[in-house]
Amino acid sequence: MLAVVELGQIVEVIWVSLLAGVGITAIFSFVVLGLARYVDSRGGVRIAWAAMALAAFALFIAGFVFAIQIMLTKGG
């Protein structure tokens, strides 16, 4: 038996997946940037880079947990 999927549902899956993929990748790139600049920096600005990396990592983990929660609760 074939399942009928509406075009709107397919479009929604595509744009949400694209947004999540680009968003999570961009957030993690700020983690890498902050850590790289933290290692190379001296003085007070070093703390700012570490704070940015830590905040970006917290957002990354929050997005990851949110995605897992959505996948587990949105069953059919």
C-alpha positions as CSV (number, residue, x, y, z in Angstrom):
1,M,0.0,0.0,0.0
2,L,1.4,3.4,-1.0
3,A,1.2,6.3,1.4
4,V,0.0,9.6,0.1
5,V,2.2,12.6,1.0
6,E,1.1,16.1,0.2
7,L,3.5,18.4,-1.5
8,G,3.3,20.9,1.4
9,Q,4.6,18.3,3.8
10,I,7.6,17.5,1.5
11,V,8.4,21.2,1.2
12,E,8.2,21.6,5.0
13,V,10.6,18.7,5.6
14,I,13.0,20.2,3.0
15,W,13.1,23.7,4.4
16,V,13.2,22.6,8.1
17,S,16.0,20.2,7.4
18,L,18.0,22.8,5.4
19,L,17.5,25.4,8.2
20,A,18.5,23.0,10.9
21,G,21.5,21.8,9.0
22,V,22.8,25.2,8.2
23,G,21.9,26.6,11.7
24,I,23.6,23.8,13.7
25,T,26.6,23.9,11.4
26,A,26.9,27.7,11.8
27,I,26.6,27.5,15.6
28,F,29.3,24.9,15.8
29,S,31.6,26.9,13.6
30,F,31.4,29.7,16.2
31,V,32.5,27.1,18.8
32,V,35.6,26.3,16.6
33,L,36.2,30.0,16.0
34,G,36.0,30.9,19.6
35,L,38.3,28.1,20.7
36,A,40.9,28.9,18.0
37,R,40.9,32.6,18.9
38,Y,41.1,31.8,22.6
39,V,44.2,29.7,22.0
40,D,45.9,32.5,20.0
41,S,44.8,35.5,22.1
42,R,46.5,37.2,25.1
43,G,45.0,39.2,27.9
44,G,41.4,40.2,28.6
45,V,40.1,39.5,25.1
46,R,40.9,35.8,25.6
47,I,38.1,35.6,28.2
48,A,35.6,37.0,25.6
49,W,36.6,34.4,23.0
50,A,36.2,31.6,25.6
51,A,32.8,33.0,26.6
52,M,31.7,33.1,23.0
53,A,32.8,29.5,22.4
54,L,31.0,28.4,25.6
55,A,27.8,30.2,24.7
56,A,27.9,28.8,21.1
57,F,28.5,25.3,22.5
58,A,25.5,25.7,24.9
59,L,23.4,26.7,21.9
60,F,24.7,23.7,19.9
61,I,23.8,21.3,22.7
62,A,20.4,22.9,23.1
63,G,19.7,22.5,19.4
64,F,20.9,18.9,19.5
65,V,18.7,18.0,22.5
66,F,15.7,19.8,20.9
67,A,16.1,17.9,17.7
68,I,16.3,14.5,19.5
69,Q,13.2,15.4,21.6
70,I,11.3,16.3,18.4
71,M,12.3,13.0,16.7
72,L,11.3,11.0,19.7
73,T,7.9,12.6,20.4
74,K,6.8,13.1,16.8
75,G,6.0,9.5,16.1
76,G,3.3,8.2,13.8
